[in-house]
Amino acid sequence: MIQSQDIAKDFPILQRKINDNKLIYFDNAATTQKPTHVIESISNFYSNTNSNIHRGVHTLSMESTYEYDQAKDKVAEFINSPNSESIIFTRGTTESINLVAETWGKANLDESSEIVITELEHHSNIVPWQELIKETNSKLKYIPINSDGTLNYENLNQIINSNTKIVSLTHVSNGIGTINNIKKIIKEAQSVGAITLIDAAQSAPHMPIDVQDLGCDFLAFSGHKMLGPTGIGVLYGKKDILEEMPAYQKGGDMILEVTYEKSSWNEVPFKFEAGTPNIAGAIGLKSAIDYLNLISMDSIREHEKELTEHILKEMRNIDGIDILGPESVEDRAGLVSFNIPNVHPHDLGTYLDTKGIAIRTGHHCAMPLIKKLGSHSSARASFYVYNTKNEINEFVTQINNSIKYFDNV
């Protein structure tokens, strides 16, 4: 069992007071806080090892290259990639999805092609495809959702058909927490020869991921949502597909040979990592994975299920509350989006901040989804390894206090 109070001691920012209250940080779906272990690994790199990687023969360059390559090996192990050549470092999930759309998408789609996503998607997995269909004259289709925010799988074999070339979907909705049956959808895509891209931004930090078991062709996630630094992300791709794809950006380190007349590209994964990479970010991500592995991803998932079950039980006692998303914790990740009568989410967020509680308010970069569920915005509380049931109890108490407060304003 995770001892969250002990874990919280590893996070300097969680010792802060906000408006004279101990910080309760429930905005983990947006970004997570960083343990001392990660912060020190980044500081140590800049203090002792900092140098550009690859090609350098001096000590600092070789040490930096080793640490960077070790980070890539660690990521491959974390998601059970068959090799580290399938791991591309990007700035985050958004860039990873754009990379696939701009390279594989432009090379393989035409007016007869269909792209399939879902009604649960974050803007980063909608907008790139909307732009791509303008250039390729292909068609974008959506797997619909039910009223409880779960995917409707009934007509899957009609939506995903012989015209489908790529299916790109979120594993876990950042807006309402729905966990999708991605293995079912991947299998359906494979049956018609379509490739699959999984947005794992909200799943890789919270539950075990095995790309070989899933069978997906691509998978993307972000370091900052899993205790790592901002500006570092991952795109996993099957090596044979990556080798066939055109380069994304052109410049240093992705080059094999350059003459005044022409250039040729380096091997995978270097072909997709133009320029000096975020070396410190990669090292910080490795440290974050080491920290998560010490806890274990299975334990993290069980801890978040306990927290989610507890908060749902407590919040359902609030009169008139509208909780978005699935009822069962088996179908939901560790986040709860909700609205309460007569209190705008932004007003609630501001009130809670006066009590030291940090939540997210708005459409959560999932505007079509929130509108589909009958709202323009919502309040969202999301949890991680350092959160506790006592924090949830305080959160619910302050929600009830906010209702009383705004009733009297």
Secondary structure, DSSP 8 states (H G I E B T S, - for coil): ---HHHHHTT-GGGG-EETTEE-EE-BTTT-----HHHHHHHHHIIIII----SS--SHHHHHHHHHHHHHHHHHHHHTT-S-GGGEEEESSHHHHHHHHIIIIIHHH--TT-EEEEETT--GGGTHHHHHHHHHH--EEEEE-B-TTS-B--TTHHHHS-TTEEEEEEESB-TTT-BB--HHHHHHHHHHTT-EEEEE-TTTTTTS---HHHHT-SEEEEEGGGGTS-TT-EEEEE-HHHHHHS--SS-STTSEEEE-SS-EEE--TTGGG--SS--HHHHHHHHHHHHHHHHH-HHHHHHHHHHHHHHHHHHHTTSTT-EEES-SSGGGB-SEEEEEBTTB-HHHHHHHHHHTTEE-EEE-TT-HHHHHHTT-S-EEEEE--TT--HHHHHHHHHHHHHHHHHHH--
